[in-house]
Amino acid sequence: MQSQYNQFKALIAITKASLLAIIKNPGSLFFSLVFPLVFVWVFGFFGMNGFSKQRISFTQATDTTNAVYAILNKMPQINIIHYNNDSLQKLNLERGELDAVLTINTQKDSLQKVHYTIQVTATNATAAAVAQLMPYLENISLQINPSIKSNLSIQQHIYTIRPYKQIDFILPGQIGFSVLFSTLFGIAFTFFNLREQLVLKRFFASPVNKLSILTGIGFSRLAFQLLNVVVLIVVGKFWLGFTLAHGFTTFFDMIFISILMLFLLMGIGLIFSSIVKTDATIPLLINLFALPQMLLSGTFFPISIFPAWLQSLCKIFPLTHFNEAMRKISFEGMGLLEVWNHIAIIGLWGIIVYAIIYKVFKWE
């Protein structure tokens, strides 16, 4: 009696062969690993306080009608950032995106003399920037209209936090950048070439079931990309001081999010490989899908710099939620349940993508 064909062995064989083909391709190694490492190295050495202007904001309790505020508002060395959300303001202060948060209080005494008090709140991460800010604040008293009898006092409150370094923002974005382009190009071209060379057709005619074929090739790309993610995190941690808030727990949470994103991107790559007629069309489709995300998903700079309407558009992209989830997990120490909204949107994208694959995927 003929023994049943071992689908698991077929799956392992396909995965191994596909993985070896990826590793032996110098282009895959360069664009998946070396290129993102260069970006991490370059951006990782930029300080968060490398801007010429002092970035400050004011609390909701600040009197913005007084002379001190008017003088600060006109200073070319000062960049005032406005917030409607106190928690976001505090978060950006602790991330180093603000140098200080100011509160200006005014009070008149019995002689109608105006007393100005500037309360400066900052963190140890921006203490150096506050030291540069202080001379500007101290000289304000010289710029107030001399006909107004007044005095000015400055109070500082600097509290200690875990410093938010540039690498803490850059590295998650570079991981997203790496998996986005490498997975899309790798999957789309691999399956297109296998289809053009009739390899998929031969596989389809073999005893190996369709799921094992797709899974084997997909697992090889997944394993290769996960290796790149691990290398990027390890290099960031031990070379550039990347923050892993809870050590190995944070590391494994980041790996889980990466796997989820990889499955989504593999599906999109399969769609592109199925709908194109020539391989020359694949880069066009990938760039149409990936370039807007690279620019608008917080890969190189926060989406908070965009106007509100554009931020709403940014939040549609899966890469935005991948980047946000990775940063919240790595630096803020959130768990997977606390970033469920980002996971849910990536998962929703995955459901839609694989529903499309079911309709459009072709073996020949």
FENBEL-V137421 format. One line per field, one symbol per residue. ss: DSSP state (H for helix, E for strand, - for the rest). phi: phi as a letter, one per 40 degrees, with the letter a starting at -180 (. if undefined). psi: psi as a letter, one per 40 degrees, with the letter a starting at -180 (. if undefined). Layout:
BEGIN
ss=???
phi=???
psi=???
END
This chain:
BEGIN
ss=------HHHHHHHHHHHHHHHHH--HHHHHHHHHHHHHHHHHHH---------EEEEE--------HHHHHHHH---EEE-----HHHHHHHHH-----EEEEEEEEE-----EEEEEEEEEEHHHHHHHHHHHHHHH-HHHH------EEEEEEEEEE------HHHHHHHHHHHHHHHHHHHHHHHHHHHHHHH--HHHHHHH----HHHHHHHHHHHHHHHHHHHHHHHHHHHHHHH-------HHHHHHHHHHHHHHHHHHHHHHHHHHHH----HHHHHHHHHHHHHHHHH------HHH--HHHHHHH---HHHHHHHHHHHHH-----HHHHHHHHHHHHHHHHHHHHHHHHH----
phi=.cccccccccccccdccccccccccdccccccbcdcccccccccccccbccccccbabccccccbccccccccccccbbcbcbbbccccccccccgcbcabbbbbbabcccgccbbbbcbbabccbdccccccddcccccdcccdccccabbbbbbbbbcbcdccdcccccdccccdccccccccccccccccccccgccccdcccccccccccccccccccccccccccccccccccbbgdcbdbgcdcdccccccccdcccccccccccccccccbcccddccccccccdcccbbgcbaccccccdcccccdcccccdccccccccccccgcccccbdccccccccdcccccccddcbcbca
psi=hhiihhdddddddddddddddddehdddddddddddddddddddehieffidihhiiiidehheeidddddddehdehhhhiiehdddddddddeeeidihihhiihiadefhhhhhhhhhiiddfddddddddddddeddeeiheehhiihihhhhhihihhhidddddddddddddddddddddddddddddddeeddddddeiehiddddddddddddddddddddddddddddedefhhgdfbdddddddddddddddddddddddddddeidieddddddddddddddddeefddiieeeiidddddddedhddddddddddddddefiiddefddddddddddddddddddddehie.
END
